[in-house]
Amino acid sequence: MRHHWTPLANVYMALSAVGLVGTWIYNVLSIVQLRDYVGDWISSGPSVTSLTVDILIAVIAASVFIVVEARRLGMRHSWVYIVLTFVVAFAFSLPLFLAMRERQLQAQKVHSQKAGELRSGKA
């Protein structure tokens, strides 16, 4: 069975890996230093609060997109990507979803091409 990994899916997967490692280095550091993780988001000055609001709105928009797009493409368990956003990081979950979306689109394209070949008798 072909896995449908396109170059774009590989780029998204690489970004997801960088997002996972890049954010969790600092998440672990925050835990080790016993920092107020959420409090630091909103009490470290206006620029950090601005960035927090910016990312929060992007997360909400992306969550809506993930649910709608996953339903449109017939991808199951879209809620997992949203949970991963809050358990791991948005920088991990969004590129991961985009990689899986690209694979789904590629699989549908291959399936459509094969169905067209069968209808035309070229198979």
C-alpha positions, 0 to 999 in steps of 0.5 A: 500500500502506498503511504501518499507522502508528498513533498508538501506532506514531508515539509509539514511533518518536518515543521511539526517535528521542529514545533514539537522539539522547539516548544517542549524544550521550553515547556520542560524548562518552565516545569523544572523552574516551577514557573507559573506557565499560564500566568507568564503568558499574561503577566510578562508585559504587553508584548507577551500578552499581545502575542498570547492573544495573537496565538489564541485567535490563530488557534481558535481559527485553526481549530475551526478549520481542522474540524471543517476540513477534516469532515469535508475530506472524510478524515476521522478523529479531528478532535485529536489535533485540537487536544494536541494543541493544548497538550503539546503545542500549536506549532506541533499540531497544526503542521501535523494536521496539514501533513495528514490532510495532504496525505488524505488529498493525495490518497483521494487523488490516486483513488480518483485516478484509478477509478477513472482508469477503470471506467475508461478500461485502461486498467 
